[in-house]
């Protein structure tokens, strides 16, 4: 028998709040720093932005695993975790090298699609089972939009507010736990 370790609600809550802080730091840095180019990393601010991005991805992995388990589809969380972890490692490689590796686009595009598509799927599953309010479900894929495409204009601050809310709700037992899930209809 194979068992899969999934993060506890408390771990997911604190990771969501940590991701919120990381997104806020990255959002402030992006608002205050003009980017040098698309493929090179120059200056302390750009390195910190990449650290923030990679930290956010790593911190969101336990959250996605927990939410996917809550939705009754842990495989969605595992797929998202693989994509997000790969993207975080790729961001770290770019940060250490000072430029994106030649294979950056070939890896970044599919991993971002996994993160975004997984967020949509997870939002639908959570909402259909009545496990989250509509606003929280809609916010899940919107958090990706604010964290990535809208990051240059401070979108990380909005995404951070979303994840802070999710963390707070998890920490204060405002979202159902896997043990208290309503029966599937």
C-alpha positions in Angstrom: 0.0 0.0 0.0 1.3 3.4 -0.9 0.6 6.4 1.2 1.1 10.0 0.2 2.1 12.5 2.7 0.1 15.7 2.4 0.6 18.8 4.5 -1.5 19.5 7.4 -4.0 22.4 7.5 -1.7 24.3 9.8 1.3 23.9 7.6 -0.7 25.0 4.6 -2.0 28.0 6.5 1.5 29.2 7.5 2.9 28.5 4.0 0.0 30.5 2.4 0.8 33.4 4.8 4.5 33.1 4.0 3.8 33.2 0.3 1.7 36.3 0.9 4.7 38.0 2.5 7.0 36.9 -0.3 4.5 38.1 -2.9 4.2 41.5 -1.2 8.0 41.9 -1.0 8.3 41.0 -4.7 5.4 43.4 -5.6 7.0 46.3 -3.8 10.3 45.6 -5.4 8.8 45.4 -8.9 7.0 48.6 -8.4 10.1 50.4 -7.3 12.6 48.9 -9.7 12.7 49.1 -13.5 13.6 45.7 -15.0 16.9 45.6 -17.0 15.7 43.0 -19.6 13.8 39.8 -20.0 16.6 37.3 -19.8 19.3 38.9 -17.6 19.4 39.6 -13.9 21.1 42.8 -12.9 21.2 44.6 -9.6 20.2 43.5 -6.1 16.5 44.3 -6.6 16.2 41.9 -9.5 17.9 39.1 -7.6 15.6 39.7 -4.7 12.6 39.7 -7.0 13.6 36.2 -8.3 14.3 35.0 -4.7 10.8 36.2 -3.8 9.2 34.5 -6.8 11.0 31.1 -6.2 10.1 31.3 -2.4 6.5 32.0 -3.3 6.4 28.9 -5.5 8.0 26.7 -2.9 5.7 28.0 -0.2 2.6 27.5 -2.3 3.3 23.8 -2.9 2.0 22.6 0.5 -1.1 24.9 0.0 -1.9 23.4 -3.3 -1.4 19.9 -2.0 -3.7 20.6 0.9 -6.4 22.2 -1.2 -6.3 19.4 -3.8 -6.7 16.8 -1.0 -9.6 18.8 0.4 -11.2 18.8 -3.1 -10.8 15.0 -3.2 -8.3 15.2 -6.1 -4.8 14.9 -4.6 -3.3 14.1 -8.0 -4.1 17.6 -9.2 -2.0 18.9 -6.2 0.9 16.6 -7.1 0.9 17.7 -10.8 0.7 21.4 -9.7 3.5 20.8 -7.1 5.7 19.2 -9.8 5.2 22.2 -12.2 5.6 24.8 -9.5 8.6 23.2 -8.0 10.2 22.9 -11.4 9.5 26.6 -12.1 10.9 27.6 -8.7 14.1 25.7 -9.4 14.3 27.3 -12.9 14.0 30.7 -11.3 16.7 29.9 -8.8 19.0 28.7 -11.7 18.4 32.0 -13.5 19.1 34.0 -10.4 22.4 32.2 -9.6 23.6 32.4 -13.3 22.5 36.0 -13.7 20.6 35.1 -16.9 18.0 32.7 -18.0 19.3 29.3 -19.3 18.8 28.6 -23.0 16.0 26.1 -22.2 14.1 28.6 -20.0 11.1 29.2 -22.3 10.8 25.5 -23.0 10.3 24.8 -19.3 8.7 28.0 -18.0 5.8 28.0 -20.4 4.5 24.5 -19.7 5.1 24.9 -15.9 3.2 28.1 -15.8 0.4 26.5 -17.8 0.4 23.7 -15.2 0.2 26.2 -12.4 -2.6 28.3 -14.1 -4.6 25.3 -15.4 -4.3 23.5 -12.1 -5.5 26.6 -10.3 -8.6 26.7 -12.6 -9.3 23.0 -12.1 -8.8 23.2 -8.4 -11.1 26.2 -8.1 -13.8 24.4 -10.0 -13.5 21.3 -7.9 -13.5 23.1 -4.6 -16.5 25.2 -5.6 -18.5 22.3 -7.0 -18.0 20.4 -3.7 -19.1 23.6 -1.8 -15.8 23.8 0.1 -15.0 27.4 -0.6 -17.0 30.6 -1.2 -17.3 31.7 -4.8 -15.0 34.6 -4.3 -12.2 32.4 -3.0 -12.7 30.0 -5.9 -12.5 32.8 -8.5 -9.5 34.2 -6.7 -7.4 31.1 -7.2 -6.6 31.5 -10.9 -6.8 35.3 -10.5 -3.9 35.0 -8.0 -1.8 33.5 -10.8 -2.7 36.3 -13.1 -1.7 38.9 -10.5 1.4 37.1 -9.5 2.8 36.7 -13.0 1.3 38.7 -15.9 0.5 41.6 -13.7 3.6 41.4 -11.5 5.3 44.4 -13.2 2.6 46.7 -12.0 2.5 45.4 -8.4 0.1 42.5 -9.0 2.1 40.6 -6.4 0.5 42.8 -3.7 -3.0 41.7 -4.8 -1.9 38.0 -5.1 -0.3 38.3 -1.6 -3.6 39.7 -0.2 -5.4 36.6 -1.6 -3.0 34.1 -0.1 -3.0 36.0 3.2 -6.8 35.5 3.2 -6.5 31.8 2.4 -3.9 31.3 5.1 -6.0 33.2 7.6 -9.1 31.1 6.7 -7.1 27.9 7.0 -5.5 28.9 10.3 -8.7 29.9 11.9 -10.6 26.8 10.7 -12.9 28.8 8.4 -12.4 26.3 5.5 -13.6 22.8 6.0 -11.0 20.2 6.7 -10.7 16.9 4.8 -12.4 15.1 7.8 -15.4 17.5 7.7 -16.0 17.5 4.0 -19.7 17.3 2.9 -20.8 14.2 1.2 -20.2 14.1 -2.6 -23.4 14.8 -4.4 
